[in-house]
Amino acid sequence: MSLEVRSLDLDGVLEIVPRRIGDERGFFSETWNARQFAEHGIALKFVQDNHSYSASRGVLRGLHYQLPPYAQDKLVRVVKGAVFDVAVDIRRGSPTFVKWVAVEISARRWNQLLVPKGFAHGFLTLEPDTEVIYKVTNPYSPAHDRAIRFDDPDIAIAWPLPVAELQLSDKDRTAPQLQQAEVFDFVEGGARS
């Protein structure tokens, strides 16, 4: 099965579209195949799968990340509905520090987003009953879990819905601005805290 991989505007952030083989019964798709991904330079060892359900349009989750030694690469896909998915470079000293990139990920488009370590991640649901599944390379660690405000003016994400329509958790509503957050230090080829 073939795999389409497209580089986005931030180094290491990739849009990936697995091939689907379908007929009148439905379809089959390999959404993760270590050998095929490695052929595209993506050699990751995922240790945990997460499943997120959002009942309505306008649910915003993020901007989240974990600090080392529990920093996570994430492979994000949508199995029902659609999201506006965002990755923000939070590697201080990086040539793209505080830059962000977004892509619509949906069950219809069957695309995925690879968010590497050193990037904050968030998504906004564009449809009700949206389900997001993502693989991570480190387990969840409450002691290393961090968040940055979704509306930080230094990042200035152009969310596609008005702020008044967004539904946020208390954690996301009270997250610190980037200037007060613990972030990564840029090192060539990756990140470190």
C-alpha positions as CSV (number, residue, x, y, z in Angstrom):
1,M,0.0,0.0,0.0
2,S,1.3,3.4,-0.8
3,L,1.5,6.4,1.5
4,E,1.4,10.1,0.5
5,V,3.6,12.4,2.7
6,R,3.5,16.2,2.4
7,S,5.9,18.5,4.3
8,L,4.1,21.6,5.7
9,D,5.7,25.0,6.5
10,L,7.3,23.8,9.8
11,D,10.2,21.4,9.7
12,G,9.1,17.9,10.8
13,V,5.3,18.7,10.7
14,L,3.9,16.4,8.0
15,E,0.5,15.7,6.5
16,I,0.2,12.0,5.7
17,V,-2.5,10.4,3.6
18,P,-2.7,6.6,3.9
19,R,-4.1,4.7,0.9
20,R,-7.6,3.4,1.1
21,I,-8.8,0.4,-0.9
22,G,-12.5,0.3,-1.2
23,D,-15.4,-1.4,-2.9
24,E,-19.2,-1.6,-2.4
25,R,-18.7,-3.1,1.1
26,G,-16.5,-0.3,2.4
27,F,-12.7,0.1,2.6
28,F,-9.5,-1.0,4.1
29,S,-6.5,1.2,5.1
30,E,-3.2,0.8,6.9
31,T,-3.1,4.0,9.0
32,W,0.2,3.0,10.6
33,N,2.9,0.8,9.1
34,A,6.3,1.1,10.7
35,R,8.1,-0.1,7.6
36,Q,6.3,2.2,5.2
37,F,6.6,5.2,7.4
38,A,10.4,4.5,7.9
39,E,10.7,4.5,4.1
40,H,9.6,8.2,4.3
41,G,12.1,9.0,7.1
42,I,9.5,8.6,9.9
43,A,11.0,6.0,12.3
44,L,9.0,6.4,15.5
45,K,8.1,4.0,18.3
46,F,4.6,4.7,19.4
47,V,3.7,3.5,23.0
48,Q,0.1,4.8,23.5
49,D,-3.0,5.4,21.5
50,N,-5.5,8.1,22.6
51,H,-9.1,8.5,21.5
52,S,-10.9,11.9,22.0
53,Y,-14.6,12.4,21.4
54,S,-16.2,15.9,21.1
55,A,-20.0,16.1,21.1
56,S,-20.3,19.4,19.3
57,R,-18.7,21.8,16.9
58,G,-16.4,24.4,18.4
59,V,-14.7,22.2,21.0
60,L,-11.1,23.5,21.3
61,R,-8.5,21.2,22.9
62,G,-5.0,22.7,23.3
63,L,-2.4,23.9,22.9
64,H,-0.8,20.9,24.7
65,Y,2.6,19.3,24.9
66,Q,4.9,17.4,27.4
67,L,8.4,18.3,28.5
68,P,11.3,15.8,28.3
69,P,11.9,13.2,29.2
70,Y,8.2,12.6,28.3
71,A,8.0,14.8,25.2
72,Q,5.8,13.2,22.6
73,D,5.7,12.9,18.8
74,K,2.0,12.6,17.8
75,L,0.3,11.1,14.8
76,V,-3.2,12.5,14.7
77,R,-6.1,11.3,12.6
78,V,-9.9,11.8,12.6
79,V,-12.2,8.8,12.3
80,K,-15.5,10.7,12.5
81,G,-16.1,14.4,11.7
82,A,-13.4,17.1,11.1
83,V,-10.9,19.3,13.0
84,F,-8.8,22.3,12.4
85,D,-5.5,20.9,13.6
86,V,-2.6,23.1,14.7
87,A,1.1,22.6,15.5
88,V,3.1,25.5,17.0
89,D,6.9,25.5,17.1
90,I,7.8,26.1,20.8
91,R,11.6,25.4,20.4
92,R,13.2,28.7,21.7
93,G,16.0,29.6,19.3
94,S,14.4,27.8,16.3
95,P,14.2,29.8,13.1
96,T,10.4,29.1,13.2
97,F,9.9,29.7,16.9
98,V,6.2,30.7,17.6
99,K,5.2,30.0,14.0
100,W,2.2,27.7,13.5
101,V,0.7,25.6,10.8
102,A,-2.8,24.2,10.5
103,V,-4.5,21.7,8.3
104,E,-8.1,20.4,8.3
105,I,-8.0,16.7,9.2
106,S,-11.2,14.8,8.6
107,A,-12.6,11.3,8.1
108,R,-13.6,12.3,4.6
109,R,-10.1,13.4,3.6
110,W,-8.5,10.4,5.5
111,N,-5.4,12.5,6.2
112,Q,-3.2,12.6,9.3
113,L,-0.9,15.1,11.0
114,L,2.5,14.2,12.4
115,V,3.4,16.7,15.2
116,P,7.0,16.2,16.4
117,K,8.5,16.8,19.8
118,G,9.1,20.5,20.5
119,F,5.7,21.5,19.1
120,A,2.5,22.4,20.9
121,H,-0.6,20.8,19.5
122,G,-4.3,21.7,19.5
123,F,-7.4,21.2,17.5
124,L,-10.8,22.7,17.0
125,T,-13.8,20.5,16.1
126,L,-15.5,21.7,12.9
127,E,-18.4,19.2,13.1
128,P,-20.5,17.7,15.9
129,D,-19.7,14.1,17.1
130,T,-16.0,14.3,16.1
131,E,-13.6,11.5,17.1
132,V,-9.9,12.0,17.0
133,I,-7.4,9.2,17.5
134,Y,-3.7,9.9,18.0
135,K,-0.6,7.8,18.7
136,V,2.2,9.1,20.9
137,T,5.8,8.1,21.5
138,N,5.7,8.6,25.3
139,P,3.0,7.9,27.8
140,Y,1.0,10.6,29.4
141,S,2.9,12.1,32.4
142,P,1.0,14.6,34.5
143,A,4.2,16.0,35.9
144,H,5.4,16.9,32.4
145,D,2.1,17.9,30.9
146,R,1.9,21.6,29.8
147,A,-0.4,23.9,27.9
148,I,-0.2,27.3,26.3
149,R,-3.2,29.7,25.8
150,F,-5.0,29.0,22.5
151,D,-5.4,32.8,21.9
152,D,-1.8,33.9,22.8
153,P,-1.2,37.1,20.8
154,D,2.5,36.2,20.2
155,I,1.3,33.1,18.3
156,A,-1.9,34.6,16.8
157,I,-3.6,31.5,15.5
158,A,-6.4,32.3,13.1
159,W,-9.0,29.9,14.5
160,P,-11.8,29.5,12.0
161,L,-14.6,30.1,14.6
162,P,-15.3,33.2,16.7
163,V,-13.9,33.0,20.3
164,A,-17.4,33.3,21.7
165,E,-18.3,30.0,20.0
166,L,-15.4,28.0,21.5
167,Q,-15.8,25.4,24.2
168,L,-12.7,25.0,26.4
169,S,-11.7,23.0,29.5
170,D,-10.7,24.9,32.6
171,K,-7.1,23.8,31.9
172,D,-7.1,25.3,28.5
173,R,-9.0,28.5,29.5
174,T,-6.4,29.2,32.3
175,A,-3.3,28.1,30.5
176,P,-0.3,30.5,30.6
177,Q,0.8,32.7,27.7
178,L,3.8,31.5,25.8
179,Q,6.1,34.0,27.6
180,Q,5.3,32.4,31.0
181,A,5.4,28.8,29.7
182,E,8.2,26.2,30.0
183,V,9.3,25.5,26.4
184,F,12.0,23.6,24.6
185,D,15.4,24.8,23.6
186,F,16.2,24.4,19.9
187,V,18.9,21.9,18.9
188,E,19.6,21.0,15.3
189,G,17.4,18.1,14.4
190,G,15.1,18.2,17.4
191,A,14.3,19.7,20.8
192,R,15.5,19.6,24.4
193,S,14.1,21.3,27.5
